[in-house]
Amino acid sequence: MRTFRVFGLLVLCAFSISWNGCSSSTNPPQSASLIVPASVDFGVIGWGRWHDTTYSVSNPSGDSITITAFHFSAPTVTGSKIQDTLDVLPLKLAAGKSLNLHVQIMAADSGSISVVDSIVYTAGGTTHTTTVSITANSKYSVPGSGSTFTFDNVTVDTDGIAGLHTISTDTIGPINISLGGKSNVTEVLGQLRDTSWLHIEANGDISRYIKIGAIPQLGVTVPPVWITVPFFSHTENDVTLYDDTAQIHAKGGLILPAHLKMTAACTYVDDENLQAAGQTFSTKQALIVTSIHITVFLPNGSTVDQDQIQSSSIWYSPKLSYQVKHVDVTQLAGSTRTSTTTGVLTGYSIK
């Protein structure tokens, strides 16, 4: 009987403690917590330009929160940058509310990028820190419309005597246009050269749309055609631009029949690390040789042949998706003398 009474008292005591614990807490109230996503993924981004995204944070408590600082760890791709310049601190987040925070990232190169975003906030007079994992996968991509590439160009003759020295800027115009049976074509507006059109093939080779048009002095019109420069496939590509009759306007109003043949031969040369615009680029070099051969038929039955050759060496940077150097050599018809123009990239802006 005594034992039962003691056991009964213990049970009542235990019940009392349990009941009291459920009905009223003696612990101090918890301060408000900022709820953030575990991670924010930019997905695939183009290198060399700023990208912005937003993510939502919330305050489910009954007290307000004040965000006071953002601290970012160093991006895992060297030289990359991350920031939040759009959200003005301090930011007050009322109880039961949510808001969107911004983060901007610029990749310095291709690769997988990881950053830890530490958000500092105060709640109930206490400072707290919570973190968000920021990730992105940077890829080389076609420069956007408005991107610019500036070149220092020097021309010399066969004897090495300097001629013109110019600064020119190529500007990327409309992108993703359709032209000559190809889509995703980029238009380039050049100061030194005429407007050109470029297309990146599936294997990485670069195709250029050649648009010569009418040549009044020869009485011909050269139809447009794509030529492909084998930077990646290394497969030589020969294209006939024109192979048909023409005419020469001689002295005294005499018109002589002729035959015109124009060809372009594109070959891969080598891979090379090249200094340009204050840095080292991994480049692929290719050579385009354009040949013009004219046979003129004289009234006495004889013929006269003339040749003109122009070669263009191009150093292409996969990182920029653009050239960083070009050397153009022109040999004039009926002469062994040449004119050589070398252009080297001095600066660029990727959009």
C-alpha positions as CSV (number, residue, x, y, z in Angstrom):
1,M,0.0,0.0,0.0
2,R,2.8,2.4,0.8
3,T,4.5,1.4,-2.4
4,F,1.4,2.1,-4.4
5,R,1.0,5.6,-2.9
6,V,4.6,6.5,-3.7
7,F,4.3,5.2,-7.3
8,G,1.1,7.1,-7.6
9,L,2.7,10.3,-6.5
10,L,5.5,9.8,-9.0
11,V,3.0,9.4,-11.8
12,L,1.1,12.5,-10.8
13,C,4.3,14.5,-10.6
14,A,5.4,13.3,-14.0
15,F,2.0,14.1,-15.4
16,S,2.1,17.5,-13.8
17,I,5.5,18.3,-15.3
18,S,4.4,17.1,-18.8
19,W,1.2,19.0,-18.7
20,N,2.9,22.2,-17.5
21,G,5.5,21.9,-20.3
22,C,2.8,21.7,-23.0
23,S,0.6,24.5,-21.6
24,S,3.2,27.2,-20.9
25,S,6.9,27.6,-21.7
26,T,9.4,29.0,-19.4
27,N,12.0,29.4,-22.2
28,P,12.8,33.0,-23.5
29,P,11.2,33.8,-26.9
30,Q,13.3,33.1,-30.0
31,S,14.5,36.0,-32.2
32,A,13.4,36.3,-35.8
33,S,15.2,34.3,-38.4
34,L,15.9,35.1,-42.0
35,I,14.9,32.3,-44.3
36,V,17.1,32.0,-47.4
37,P,17.5,29.4,-50.2
38,A,20.3,26.9,-49.7
39,S,21.6,27.7,-53.2
40,V,21.1,30.0,-56.2
41,D,22.2,28.7,-59.6
42,F,22.8,31.1,-62.5
43,G,23.0,28.1,-64.9
44,V,25.1,28.6,-68.1
45,I,26.5,32.1,-68.5
46,G,28.7,33.8,-71.0
47,W,32.1,34.8,-69.7
48,G,33.3,38.4,-69.6
49,R,30.0,40.1,-69.0
50,W,27.8,40.9,-66.0
51,H,24.8,38.6,-65.3
52,D,22.1,39.4,-62.7
53,T,19.6,37.2,-60.9
54,T,17.4,37.5,-57.9
55,Y,16.4,35.2,-55.1
56,S,13.7,35.5,-52.4
57,V,14.3,35.7,-48.6
58,S,11.6,35.8,-46.0
59,N,10.9,36.6,-42.3
60,P,8.2,34.3,-41.0
61,S,8.5,35.5,-37.4
62,G,6.6,38.2,-35.6
63,D,9.6,40.6,-35.3
64,S,11.3,42.7,-38.0
65,I,14.7,41.9,-39.4
66,T,17.3,44.4,-40.7
67,I,19.9,43.2,-43.3
68,T,23.1,45.1,-42.8
69,A,25.8,43.5,-45.1
70,F,26.6,41.1,-47.8
71,H,30.0,39.3,-47.8
72,F,31.1,37.2,-50.8
73,S,33.8,34.6,-50.8
74,A,36.3,34.7,-53.7
75,P,34.9,33.0,-56.9
76,T,36.5,29.7,-57.7
77,V,37.4,30.9,-61.2
78,T,40.3,33.3,-60.8
79,G,39.6,36.9,-61.7
80,S,35.8,36.6,-61.7
81,K,33.7,39.1,-59.8
82,I,30.5,39.0,-57.8
83,Q,28.6,41.8,-56.1
84,D,25.2,43.2,-55.1
85,T,25.1,46.9,-56.1
86,L,21.3,47.1,-56.5
87,D,20.1,46.5,-53.0
88,V,20.7,49.5,-50.8
89,L,21.6,48.7,-47.2
90,P,20.4,48.6,-44.5
91,L,17.3,46.7,-45.7
92,K,14.4,46.3,-43.3
93,L,12.2,43.2,-43.6
94,A,9.0,43.4,-41.7
95,A,7.5,40.4,-39.8
96,G,5.7,37.9,-42.1
97,K,7.1,39.5,-45.3
98,S,9.6,38.5,-48.0
99,L,11.7,40.4,-50.6
100,N,14.0,39.7,-53.5
101,L,17.7,40.2,-53.3
102,H,20.0,40.7,-56.3
103,V,23.4,39.2,-57.1
104,Q,25.6,40.0,-60.1
105,I,28.4,37.8,-61.4
106,M,31.0,38.2,-64.1
107,A,33.2,35.2,-65.1
108,A,36.8,35.9,-66.1
109,D,37.0,32.6,-67.9
110,S,35.2,29.4,-68.6
111,G,34.5,26.9,-65.9
112,S,32.4,26.0,-62.9
113,I,32.1,28.9,-60.4
114,S,31.1,28.6,-56.7
115,V,30.7,31.5,-54.3
116,V,29.4,31.7,-50.7
117,D,27.1,34.7,-50.1
118,S,27.1,35.5,-46.3
119,I,24.1,37.7,-45.3
120,V,24.5,39.6,-42.1
121,Y,21.3,40.7,-40.3
122,T,20.0,41.9,-36.9
123,A,16.9,40.7,-35.1
124,G,15.9,41.4,-31.5
125,G,19.1,43.3,-30.9
126,T,21.3,40.3,-31.9
127,T,23.5,40.0,-35.0
128,H,23.2,36.8,-37.1
129,T,24.7,35.5,-40.3
130,T,23.2,33.1,-42.8
131,T,24.7,31.8,-46.1
132,V,23.6,31.1,-49.6
133,S,25.7,29.0,-52.1
134,I,26.0,30.8,-55.5
135,T,26.9,28.7,-58.5
136,A,27.3,29.3,-62.3
137,N,28.8,27.5,-65.3
138,S,30.7,29.9,-67.5
139,K,31.1,29.2,-71.2
140,Y,32.8,30.9,-74.1
141,S,30.0,32.4,-76.3
142,V,29.5,34.8,-79.2
143,P,30.0,38.4,-78.2
144,G,26.7,40.3,-77.8
145,S,25.5,43.2,-79.9
146,G,27.5,46.3,-79.0
147,S,30.7,44.5,-78.1
148,T,33.9,46.2,-79.5
149,F,37.4,45.1,-80.5
150,T,40.1,47.7,-81.0
151,F,43.1,47.1,-83.2
152,D,46.4,48.8,-83.8
153,N,47.2,48.5,-87.5
154,V,50.6,49.1,-89.2
155,T,51.2,48.8,-93.0
156,V,54.6,48.3,-94.5
157,D,55.8,47.7,-98.1
158,T,58.1,45.0,-99.5
159,D,61.2,47.0,-98.3
160,G,59.8,47.2,-94.8
161,I,59.1,50.9,-95.1
162,A,56.2,51.9,-92.8
163,G,53.0,53.3,-94.3
164,L,49.7,53.9,-92.7
165,H,49.4,53.5,-88.9
166,T,45.7,53.4,-87.8
167,I,43.5,52.5,-84.8
168,S,40.3,50.7,-85.8
169,T,37.4,49.3,-83.9
170,D,35.2,46.4,-84.9
171,T,31.7,46.6,-83.4
172,I,29.4,43.6,-83.1
173,G,26.1,44.5,-84.7
174,P,22.9,42.4,-84.9
175,I,23.3,38.8,-83.8
176,N,21.3,35.7,-84.4
177,I,20.3,36.8,-87.8
178,S,19.6,34.5,-90.8
179,L,21.8,35.0,-93.9
180,G,22.7,32.8,-96.9
181,G,21.0,29.7,-95.6
182,K,22.6,29.9,-92.1
183,S,21.0,31.0,-88.8
184,N,22.7,32.5,-85.7
185,V,24.8,34.8,-87.9
186,T,26.7,37.7,-86.3
187,E,27.1,41.0,-88.2
188,V,30.4,42.8,-87.6
189,L,30.7,46.5,-88.4
190,G,34.4,47.3,-89.2
191,Q,36.2,50.6,-89.5
192,L,39.2,49.3,-91.4
193,R,37.3,46.5,-93.1
194,D,33.9,46.4,-94.7
195,T,30.9,44.9,-92.9
196,S,31.3,41.1,-92.5
197,W,29.1,38.3,-91.3
198,L,30.3,35.4,-89.2
199,H,28.8,32.0,-88.2
200,I,30.2,29.5,-85.7
201,E,29.8,25.9,-87.0
202,A,28.9,23.0,-84.8
203,N,32.6,21.9,-84.8
204,G,33.8,25.3,-83.8
205,D,35.1,26.3,-87.3
206,I,34.2,29.9,-88.3
207,S,32.4,30.6,-91.6
208,R,32.5,34.0,-93.2
209,Y,30.0,35.3,-95.7
210,I,31.9,36.7,-98.8
211,K,29.8,39.3,-100.5
212,I,31.9,40.9,-103.4
213,G,29.0,41.8,-105.7
214,A,29.5,43.7,-108.9
215,I,32.9,44.5,-110.4
216,P,32.0,47.1,-113.1
217,Q,35.5,47.2,-114.6
218,L,35.3,43.5,-115.4
219,G,31.6,43.4,-116.3
220,V,30.9,40.7,-113.8
221,T,28.9,40.1,-110.6
222,V,30.3,37.7,-108.1
223,P,27.6,35.9,-106.2
224,P,27.8,35.7,-102.3
225,V,29.2,32.6,-100.8
226,W,30.2,31.2,-97.4
227,I,33.8,30.2,-96.8
228,T,34.7,28.1,-93.7
229,V,38.0,28.6,-91.9
230,P,39.1,25.3,-90.3
231,F,40.3,26.5,-86.9
232,F,39.1,23.3,-85.2
233,S,38.5,20.7,-87.9
234,H,41.9,21.4,-89.5
235,T,40.4,20.3,-92.8
236,E,41.4,22.5,-95.8
237,N,38.5,24.2,-97.5
238,D,38.8,25.5,-101.1
239,V,36.0,27.6,-102.6
240,T,35.6,28.9,-106.1
241,L,34.2,32.4,-105.9
242,Y,33.9,32.9,-109.7
243,D,34.9,31.1,-112.8
244,D,33.4,32.5,-115.9
245,T,33.7,35.1,-118.7
246,A,34.5,38.7,-118.1
247,Q,35.6,41.7,-120.2
248,I,38.3,44.3,-120.1
249,H,37.8,48.0,-121.1
250,A,41.0,48.9,-123.0
251,K,42.1,52.2,-124.4
252,G,40.2,53.7,-127.2
253,G,36.9,52.2,-126.0
254,L,38.0,48.7,-127.0
255,I,36.3,45.9,-125.1
256,L,38.3,42.7,-124.8
257,P,36.9,39.4,-123.8
258,A,38.4,37.7,-120.8
259,H,38.1,34.9,-118.4
260,L,38.1,35.5,-114.6
261,K,38.7,32.9,-111.9
262,M,38.6,33.8,-108.2
263,T,39.3,31.2,-105.5
264,A,39.8,31.1,-101.8
265,A,41.8,28.5,-99.9
266,C,41.4,28.2,-96.2
267,T,43.9,26.1,-94.1
268,Y,44.7,25.6,-90.4
269,V,48.3,26.6,-89.4
270,D,48.9,26.1,-85.7
271,D,47.9,26.7,-82.1
272,E,49.8,29.6,-80.5
273,N,49.8,31.6,-77.2
274,L,49.7,35.2,-78.3
275,Q,50.1,38.5,-76.3
276,A,47.4,41.0,-77.0
277,A,45.4,43.6,-75.1
278,G,47.7,43.2,-72.1
279,Q,47.2,39.4,-71.6
280,T,48.0,36.0,-73.1
281,F,45.4,34.4,-75.3
282,S,45.3,30.8,-76.5
283,T,44.7,31.1,-80.2
284,K,44.3,29.1,-83.3
285,Q,45.9,30.4,-86.5
286,A,44.6,29.9,-90.0
287,L,45.4,31.2,-93.4
288,I,43.0,32.4,-96.1
289,V,44.6,32.8,-99.6
290,T,42.5,34.6,-102.2
291,S,43.7,34.2,-105.8
292,I,42.5,36.2,-108.8
293,H,43.5,35.0,-112.3
294,I,42.5,36.9,-115.4
295,T,43.1,35.8,-119.0
296,V,42.6,38.5,-121.6
297,F,42.0,37.5,-125.2
298,L,43.7,40.0,-127.6
299,P,42.5,40.7,-131.2
300,N,45.6,39.1,-132.7
301,G,44.6,35.7,-131.1
302,S,47.2,35.9,-128.3
303,T,46.4,36.1,-124.6
304,V,47.7,38.0,-121.6
305,D,47.5,36.6,-118.1
306,Q,47.4,38.6,-114.8
307,D,47.4,37.3,-111.2
308,Q,46.7,39.0,-107.9
309,I,47.1,37.2,-104.6
310,Q,46.0,38.3,-101.1
311,S,46.6,36.3,-98.0
312,S,45.2,36.8,-94.6
313,S,46.6,35.1,-91.5
314,I,44.1,35.1,-88.6
315,W,44.8,34.3,-85.0
316,Y,41.4,33.4,-83.5
317,S,40.7,33.3,-79.7
318,P,38.1,30.8,-78.6
319,K,37.8,32.7,-75.4
320,L,36.8,35.9,-77.2
321,S,35.1,34.1,-80.1
322,Y,37.0,36.7,-82.2
323,Q,40.4,37.3,-83.8
324,V,43.2,38.9,-81.7
325,K,45.6,39.4,-84.6
326,H,45.5,39.5,-88.4
327,V,48.2,39.9,-91.1
328,D,47.0,40.8,-94.6
329,V,49.4,40.6,-97.5
330,T,48.5,41.9,-100.9
331,Q,50.5,41.3,-104.0
332,L,49.3,43.6,-106.8
333,A,48.7,42.4,-110.3
334,G,51.7,42.4,-112.5
335,S,54.1,43.1,-109.7
336,T,56.2,41.2,-107.2
337,R,55.9,44.0,-104.6
338,T,53.6,43.5,-101.6
339,S,51.8,45.6,-99.0
340,T,51.4,44.1,-95.5
341,T,49.0,45.3,-92.8
342,T,49.4,43.8,-89.3
343,G,46.6,44.4,-86.8
344,V,46.9,43.5,-83.1
345,L,44.1,43.7,-80.5
346,T,44.7,46.4,-77.9
347,G,41.4,46.4,-76.1
348,Y,37.9,44.9,-76.1
349,S,34.5,45.3,-74.4
350,I,32.2,42.2,-74.2
351,K,28.5,42.8,-74.0
